[in-house]
Protein backbone atom coordinates (compact mmCIF):
# COMPACT_ATOMS: atom_id res chain seq x y z
CA UNK A 1 0.00 0.00 0.00
CA UNK A 2 1.43 3.37 -0.99
CA UNK A 3 -0.99 5.49 1.05
CA UNK A 4 -3.40 5.98 -1.84
CA UNK A 5 -6.86 4.58 -1.15
CA UNK A 6 -8.26 2.00 -3.53
CA UNK A 7 -11.78 3.16 -4.29
CA UNK A 8 -14.73 2.05 -6.39
CA UNK A 9 -15.92 3.89 -9.48
CA UNK A 10 -17.57 7.23 -8.63
CA UNK A 11 -19.80 8.71 -7.50
CA UNK A 12 -18.89 8.76 -3.82
CA UNK A 13 -18.39 11.39 -1.13
CA UNK A 14 -15.05 12.83 0.02
CA UNK A 15 -14.64 14.60 3.35
CA UNK A 16 -11.52 16.77 3.26
CA UNK A 17 -10.13 17.72 6.66
CA UNK A 18 -7.33 20.30 6.58
CA UNK A 19 -5.83 21.39 9.89
CA UNK A 20 -2.97 23.18 11.53
CA UNK A 21 -1.84 21.51 14.75
CA UNK A 22 -1.50 23.56 17.90
CA UNK A 23 1.37 23.20 20.34
CA UNK A 24 -0.94 21.19 22.62
CA UNK A 25 -1.33 17.77 21.03
CA UNK A 26 -0.84 15.33 23.88
CA UNK A 27 -2.92 12.23 23.19
CA UNK A 28 -3.43 13.15 19.55
CA UNK A 29 -1.59 10.22 17.94
CA UNK A 30 -3.47 7.64 19.98
CA UNK A 31 -6.80 9.28 19.23
CA UNK A 32 -6.02 9.51 15.51
CA UNK A 33 -5.23 5.78 15.39
CA UNK A 34 -8.44 5.00 17.28
CA UNK A 35 -10.48 7.14 14.87
CA UNK A 36 -9.07 5.31 11.85
CA UNK A 37 -9.88 1.95 13.46
CA UNK A 38 -13.40 3.14 14.24
CA UNK A 39 -14.02 4.71 10.82
CA UNK A 40 -13.11 1.46 9.06
CA UNK A 41 -15.98 -0.21 10.93
CA UNK A 42 -18.59 2.35 9.88
CA UNK A 43 -21.22 1.55 7.25
CA UNK A 44 -20.34 3.23 3.98
CA UNK A 45 -16.64 3.79 4.71
CA UNK A 46 -14.51 3.34 1.57
CA UNK A 47 -11.02 4.44 2.64
CA UNK A 48 -8.89 7.40 3.52
CA UNK A 49 -5.64 9.18 2.69
CA UNK A 50 -3.65 11.34 5.07
CA UNK A 51 -0.50 13.45 4.92
CA UNK A 52 1.20 15.60 7.50
CA UNK A 53 3.97 18.15 7.12
CA UNK A 54 6.68 18.77 9.69
CA UNK A 55 5.25 22.25 10.35
CA UNK A 56 1.97 20.76 11.64
CA UNK A 57 -0.22 21.11 8.57
CA UNK A 58 -2.21 17.97 7.89
CA UNK A 59 -4.76 16.91 5.31
CA UNK A 60 -6.93 13.82 5.64
CA UNK A 61 -9.49 12.81 3.06
CA UNK A 62 -12.00 10.15 4.00
CA UNK A 63 -14.19 8.53 1.37
CA UNK A 64 -17.78 7.38 1.86
CA UNK A 65 -20.38 5.72 -0.34
CA UNK A 66 -22.58 8.80 -0.04
CA UNK A 67 -23.24 11.96 1.96
CA UNK A 68 -25.50 10.15 4.43
CA UNK A 69 -22.71 7.75 5.41
CA UNK A 70 -20.32 10.69 5.89
CA UNK A 71 -22.89 12.53 8.03
CA UNK A 72 -23.45 9.41 10.13
CA UNK A 73 -19.71 9.16 10.81
CA UNK A 74 -19.76 12.72 12.12
CA UNK A 75 -22.40 11.66 14.68
CA UNK A 76 -20.52 8.67 16.19
CA UNK A 77 -20.00 9.39 19.91
CA UNK A 78 -16.27 8.60 20.01
CA UNK A 79 -15.74 10.71 16.90
CA UNK A 80 -17.68 13.59 18.47
CA UNK A 81 -15.35 13.43 21.48
CA UNK A 82 -12.31 13.53 19.20
CA UNK A 83 -13.84 16.53 17.44
CA UNK A 84 -14.23 18.30 20.79
CA UNK A 85 -10.62 17.57 21.73
CA UNK A 86 -9.52 18.84 18.32
CA UNK A 87 -11.31 22.15 18.83
CA UNK A 88 -10.10 22.57 22.41
CA UNK A 89 -6.57 21.18 22.26
CA UNK A 90 -5.10 19.76 19.09
CA UNK A 91 -5.83 22.27 16.32
CA UNK A 92 -5.27 26.00 16.04
CA UNK A 93 -7.29 26.06 12.79
CA UNK A 94 -9.16 23.52 10.71
CA UNK A 95 -11.50 23.40 7.73
CA UNK A 96 -13.79 20.60 6.63
CA UNK A 97 -14.99 20.38 3.07
CA UNK A 98 -17.40 17.79 1.73
CA UNK A 99 -17.50 16.99 -1.97
CA UNK A 100 -19.14 14.53 -4.29
CA UNK A 101 -16.57 12.82 -6.49
CA UNK A 102 -17.96 12.53 -10.00
CA UNK A 103 -14.80 11.42 -11.85
CA UNK A 104 -11.59 9.73 -10.77
CA UNK A 105 -8.58 8.56 -12.74
CA UNK A 106 -4.91 7.94 -12.15
CA UNK A 107 -1.73 6.13 -13.07
CA UNK A 108 0.11 3.30 -11.31
CA UNK A 109 3.43 2.00 -12.61
CA UNK A 110 3.54 -0.73 -9.99
CA UNK A 111 1.23 -3.41 -11.38
CA UNK A 112 2.53 -6.21 -9.16
N, C-alpha and C positions, 0 to 999 in steps of 0.2 A: 504494500500500500504506500503510495507516495503522498498521502495527505489530501488527495483529490477524491471527493465522494463519487461513488458509482451510482448513478441515478437513472430512473426510468425515462422514457420519452415524455416530454412536456405535454400538457400543462401540469405544473405543480407550484407550490408556494415557497418562496424564500423569505426568511426572516434574517435581516442583516443587522447585526449588533456591532456598533463601532464605539469604542470606549478609550478613555485615557485613565490609566490607573492613578490613584492617589498614593501618597506615601504610606498610607495605613492599609496594608493588605494582608495582615495576619489572618490565616485561615482560608485565604482565597484559593490556593492551589487545591486543597482538599475539597472545598465546596465545588470548584469547577469540575473536578473528576467525578464527584457525586452527581452533579447535574447531567453530565454526559451519560453516565450509567443509567440515570433515571429517564432521560429523554429517549434513549434507545428502546425503552420498554413502552413508550407511549403509542397509542393507536395513531397511525398516519405518519409516523416518523420515517423519513427516507435516508437521512444522513446529515453530515455537517462537515464544514471545513473551518479551520481556525489558524490564524497567524498572529504572532506577537512580536513587536519590535523591542529592542533593548531600552528604548526611551519610554516604554509603558503604553504605547498605542497598541490596541488589539482590535482585530476584526474577526468575528465569528459569524458564519452564515449557516443557519439550519434550514433543512429542506423538509417540507411536509406535503402530503398528498393534496391538501387544499387549505383554504383559509380557516375553515372550522377546526381542523386538527391543530393548526398553529395557535389559534385562540384558546383551545382547550389546554394546550401545554402551558400557556401563560397563567392558567388558573390552578395548576397543580400546587398543593399546599407547600411542599418543600421548595418548589421553584419560586413561589411567592416570597418565602423567607429569604432565599438567595437574592431575590430582587431588592428586598428591603436592606439587606446587608450591603449590596452594591451601592445603593443610594446613600446610605449612612457612612460607609467605611471605605469601600474598595475603589470607587470611581470618583474622579473630580468632574467628569463630563461623560455623558454617553448619549447616543442616538440610536433609535431603533427604526428600521425601515422595513416595510413588508411589501413584497412584490409578487406578482404572478409571472412565472417564467413561461413564456410562449414558445421560445425557440432555444435550443442548446446544441452546440457542436464543439468539436475539439480535435486534437491530434495526440496520438500516443505512439511513440517510436518503440516502446517496450511491449511487444506482443506476446511475450512468454507467459 
